[in-house]
Amino acid sequence: MESVNWLALVYGLVGGLGLFLYGMKMMSEGLQKSAGSSLRNILEKLTTNRVIGAFVGVVVTTIIQSSSATTVMVVGFVNAGLMNLVQALSVVLGANVGTTVTAQLIAFKIGKLALPAIGIGVFMRMFTSNKKYHYWGEVIIGFGLLFLGLKIMKDGFIPLRHSDLFREAFITFSHNPLLAVAAGAILTMVVQSSSATIGITVAMAATGLIDYYAACALVLGENIGTTITANIAAIGTNPTARRAAFGHFLINALGVCYMLFFLKYFMQVVDVMTPGDPNFVDANGTQPFIARHIANLHTGFNIINLLIFVPVLHLLARLCERIIPDKGNGRTDGLVFLDDCLIETPDFAVSQARKEVSRMSALALEMLKLSRDAFFTRDPKVILKVYDLENTVDLLEKDISSFLVRLNQEQISAKTSRELNNILHVLHDLEKIGDYSENIVNYTDKLIETGIRFSDEAMQEMEEIFDVAIRFTENVMKAYNAGGLPRKIDTEDENTIDKMRKEFKKHHLSRLQKGSCSVETGILFVDILNNLEKTGDQAFNIAQVVMGDM
């Protein structure tokens, strides 16, 4: 028996796995960035039809090459109220099938293309100015790194064929498939990528370290282990999102349970449909056909699972509801449309952030209208409502900004980066509009405390400038929330507000000289005018974003 160089073995396995995982990540991110808007359109067209939902899951996961990313995205959508539980579970079923494309790629004998692919990808990434070529360059580099990592892992496993200890350990898997399933599940939970663990399984099987039956049992376990990512992402979300994540585990676990009873028969079916003998060993001591058999079993299992569970998804959803009862929505951050799960999919995250901003804009506009009502009615209840809304607007501005800053640290396109900056600008302007509305209410509070009354002429002027400021702010917010930027906005009202402020200040000085108003009254009058003028300025800033001038 030859001695095993354990240091070289560990280096090979760790380095190969690292290249494989990094290649998967780069390929997935490149595909997402190159097909981001298409991806959003596909999911936006998702209906309550579970068959279409499953199809969407297959398509999206095939595009981004990560079932974990798809299921985490689904958990985020459910948490944001974009999907119901049955829809989410149908997408998850489709994602299980879509992710098997990676295993199919691994099974092809295209490892020799790894180094040329890396060279071509680097050339596209470094020496072209077109962003699309950059993204596809990343995809090709990731593809090359994936297969290079797989080859290094295969080479690393070869010495273990001569280790009696490892041979006996893996022979145990052949006699105890439950142990193999558990090992596959645990390994995938640790690595957080079923594609990587299937790559490891293929590498071990191809080098003769494990037999076909043990490899198939490991693959089944890896289907359970991959569900841990979504369940981790669901921590702290609402009950429906947690049910979607748990449903993913339930689907895969139940599928593995029934498949274990028929595994040997199913393997025979796969053998008939797949060319080559999986147990054939060539002159180099490797099994050249086993990778294709493992990949086809992986795909076949998930297709069968999809066909079995799609008709009974409503029953599965009820079971998840029984196991995870509704005990309140669990949200304390004030956000409705955003969730940390969406950070994995920047294109969707931006779309959802705009919805949060739209909600925040409605609150800021309501504050402005209530500040006018408070001024003219001097109703303490209206004043308290403005203070309450100000806390909500401040909280939203903080939470949305924090989310967008984290999102900006991800691999995002230049277009997405510009959208993020625009949203951050609008957030700041909306928060300032809320602040100015609160200031106006503070001045109204002083008017109530001191019993000061404005002259009829001053009250008429206040009514005029309030009306224009609210009209302009409302029109700008409608244009922003309508989307489809850039678009033209009539900004004449902003000039009107500026002119009114100057004109009404002159009128105030005239009244002061005549003695028809006091100095204290005049100070409050001018302060309110200034805050309304600043409100117009912030609305104009948002208008510039809408018109594409920022």
Secondary structure, DSSP 8 states (H G I E B T S, - for coil): -----HHHHHHHHHHHHHHHHHHHHHHHHHHHHHTHHHHHHHHHT--S-HHHHHHHHHHHHHHHT-HHHHHHHHHHHHHTTSS-HHHHHHHHHHHHHHTHHHHHHHHSS-GGGHHHHHHHHHHHHHS---HHHHHHHHHHHHHHHHHHHHHHHHHHHGGGGG-HHHHHHHHHHHH-HHHHHHHHHHHHHHHT-HHHHHHHHHHHHHTTSS-HHHHHHHHHHHHHHTTHHHHHHTTTS-HHHHHHHHHHHHHHHHHHHHHHHTHHHHHHHHHHHSSS-TT---TTS--TTHHHHHHHHHHHHHHHHHHHHGGGHHHHHHHHHHHS--------SS-SS--GGGGGSHHHHHHHHHHHHHHHHHHHHHHHHHHHHHHHH--HHHHHHHHHHHHHHHHHHHHHHHHHHHHHTS---HHHHHHHHHHHHHHHHHHHHHHHHHHHHHHHHHHHHHT----HHHHHHHHHHHHHHHHHHHHHHHHHHT-SS------HHHHHHHHHHHHHHHHHHHHHHHTSS-HHHHHHHHHHHHHHHHHHHHHHHHHHHHTT--
